[in-house]
Amino acid sequence: MKGARFWSWITFLLGAAYFLLPLIATFEFSLRMRRGAYTWDAYAVVFADPNFQATFGYSALIGLFTIIVGVIVVVPAAYYVRLKLPQLRPILEFLTLMPLIVPPIILVFGYIRLYNSSSILPFTGSALGTDLLLIFGYATLSLPLMYRAVDTGLRAIDVGTISEAATILGASQLTIITRIILPNILIAILSGAFLTFAIVMGEFVIASLLGRPAFGPYLQLIGANRAYEPAALAIISFILTWGAMGLIQLLSRFAPKTQPARSEA
């Protein structure tokens, strides 16, 4: 047992070094913008850049609308399938995995081909329409994560009993979803929302090919033309992503415990 524990620690330390050493080296390099001293100059330049502020704010707003679209689409679908059509769950799970199979570049080229300015629905003919396409694209990319987060939340409550009681009391389906189901799975929805936000803030392909001023293309542009600022942006992106992961772990402590399997039936 002691030998197994020793090798477990060795494996853990090697894995931690593999991930942490490049991060530490990137952080150290980002502080060396001023020769002969460690300073925060690269971070100051990044935060003072109007393009950083504009692209970050744009992606944050797009991320917010993407989360709203994801919740509107996923929550009713997952709820109805779990309550009325459980035999369709494998099909729905397969469909929500498709964004992991289809590359984003194929998705965005399909959007451009189908919704160009000469088509019946010329979304790309205006900035607002292109923004809508970007939101739909991001909602599609985040679908596997959002669906599984919502489905996990629904498993933790007795959907059938709650819905039956609400129906007996005269509640409509919309009331049940918005005032009963949503509050009970709010922690799960927030987990999916943080993952969605992390995807939106770092995505490059769809935003770039649609020509939108998002944070991902800005990261690529700075990386191609600067030296120290890209390292600072990499650290900032890392903090954003792992901050979202930390919030998910924090919120998971307040999630309701999964009920016995008999309540699933």
N, C-alpha and C positions, 0 to 999 in steps of 0.2 A: 504493500500500500504506500509506503514512504517513497519507493522508487517511482511508482506511477504518479504520485503527487509532484515529485521533483521534475519529471519530464513534462507534466502538464504546465508547470510554471515556466519551464524553459520554452515551450511552444507558445505560451501566452506572451512572454517577454519578446520573443522573436517577431511575433505578429504585431505587437504594439510598436516595436522599433521600426518595422517595415512601413507602418502608417504614420508614425509620429516624426521620425527623422526628416522626411521630405517636408513636412509641415513646419517643423522648427527651422530648417534651412531656409524655407521660403520667407518665414517671418523675419529671420535674422537679415536676409538680403533686403527685405523691404525697409529696414531701418538704416540702410547704408547709403542713402541718397546723397548725404553730405559727406564728402571724403574725410576719413579720419575720425568720424564720430557717429554714434548711434542717435538718430533723431526720428521724429514723426513727420518729417517733411513730405514724404510720399503720400501719407494719409491726408495731410493738410491740403496738398495739391488736388488729390482725388475729391475730397469733400467740397473744395472750393470750385470745382469744375462745373459750370452750368449744365453741361451735357450729362454729367453724372446725376445731378439733381433731377433733370428732366426725364432721363431714361428710367431712373429708379422709381420716380413718382408714377410714370406711365405704366411700368410693369406692375407696380403695386396696385394701381387702379384696375388694370386688366385682370390681375390675380383675384381681386375682390369679386369682380363680375363673373369670373370663371367659377369661383366657389359657389356663387348664387345659382348659376346655371346647373352645376353639378348636383347641388342639393335638390333643386326643382325636378331634375330628371331622375336621379337615382333613388331618392327616398320613396316616392310613390310607387315606382316600379318594384323595388325590393320588398316593400310592404305588401303590395298586392300579390306578388308571386308567393311570398311566404304564407300569406293568409288564405288565398283562394286557389292558387295553381302551383303547389309545391313540386309537381312533376316537371315544371318548366325551369326549375332552379339550375339543373346542369346546363341547359341551353343558355340561360342568362349568364351563368358564370363563364361559359365558353365565349360568348359574345363580348363580355367585358374584358377578356384577355386578348382580344384581337389587336388593340393598340400596342401591345407588347410584341406582336408578330409583324405588323405592318410598319415599316420605317417612317418617321415623320416626313422625310423628303418626298415619299410617294403620296402621303396624305396631302401635303401642301400643293404638290403639282396637280393632284386631282381637284383640289379647290380652285386653283387658277384656271384649269381647263374647263371646269363646269360653271364657274361663276365669274368669268371674265366679262369685260364691258360689252361684248357682242352677244352675250347669252340672254336668256329670258330673265334670269335673276342676276343682274350685273353688280354683284357685291363689290368687286374690285374697282368699280368705276368711281367710288367715293371713299374718303377717309373713314367715314362712319361704317360703311359696309365692310371695308377691309378690317376694321377693328372687330366687327362682329365675327368675321371669319376667323380671326386670331383667337377670339374667345372660344368659339366652337372647337377650334383645333386643340386648344389647351384643355378644354373640358373633355375632349376625346382622349388625349394623352393621359389625363389623370383619372380616367374612368376606372381602371383596374384597382387603383388605391382607394378611391372614394367608395366604390361599390363594396369592397371588402371591409372597409371601416364601418359602413352603415349596416352591412349584413351581420357583422360581429355584434354591433349594438342591438340589433333586433333579436339575435339569439339570446341575449341576456335578459329579455323580458318576455312575459307570456302574452304574445301578440293576440292570440285567439281570444283569451279570456277578457283582456282589456277591450278589444274591439266589440265583443259581444255585449259587455256591460254598457259601453258607451252607446251602442245601437239601441239597446233596450230603453236607455234614458232619452232617446230621441236625437242623438247627435248624428250629423251627416258625415259622409266619408271625408269631406274636406276638413270638417271640425275635428274629426278623430286624428287625422294626420297632423294638422297644424297645432292643435292644442293638447294632444295627448301623446302621440307617437314622438314628435319632434323633441319635446322637453325630456322624454325618457331616454332618448338616444343622443342627446346633445353632446356628450363627451366624445362619443364615437364620431359624430359629424365634425367636431372640432379637430379630431385627429386627422381625418381625411382632408380637412381644410388646410391644415398646416403642411401636409405633404403636397397638396396641390399648389400652395403658395411657393414652396421650395422649387417645384418643377417649373413654374412660370418664371421665377426670377432668374433661372439659369438656362432656359431654353434659347437656342440660337437659330436652328434651321428654319422653323416656320416663320418666326418674326423677320428673319433676314430676307427670305424669298418673297414675303409679302410686303417688304419695304417699310416696316413699322419701326418707330424709334424706341425699341425695347432695350432692356438692360443687357440681355445676352449678346446682341450685336455690338453694343458699346464695349463690353468686355473683350470681344474679339478685336475690335478696332484699336483699343488701347494696347492690347497685347502685341499687336503687329507693329506699333510705332513708338512705344516707350520701353524703358528698361525697368525702373523701380516701381512705377505705378501699377503695372500688372500684378506684381507680387502683393502689393497692398490690397488690390481688388480681390485677389484670390483668397486672402485672409478674411476680408469682409464677407465674401460669399460663403466661406467655410463657417463663419460665425452665424450667418443667417440660417444656413442649412441645419447646423447642429443645435442652434437655438430652437428651431422648429421641432427637432427630434426630442430635445429636452422638455419642451412644453407638452409633447405627446406623452412622454413618460410620466410627467407630473399629473396630467389630466387622467391618465389611466388608473391612478390610485383612487380616484373618485368615481370610477365607472361601477355600475352595479354588477354584482357577481352573477355568473351564468347559473341558470336554474337547472334542476335535474332534467334529464332527457324526456321524462314523461310529459312535462309541460310543453315540449316541442310538438308532441303529437296533438 
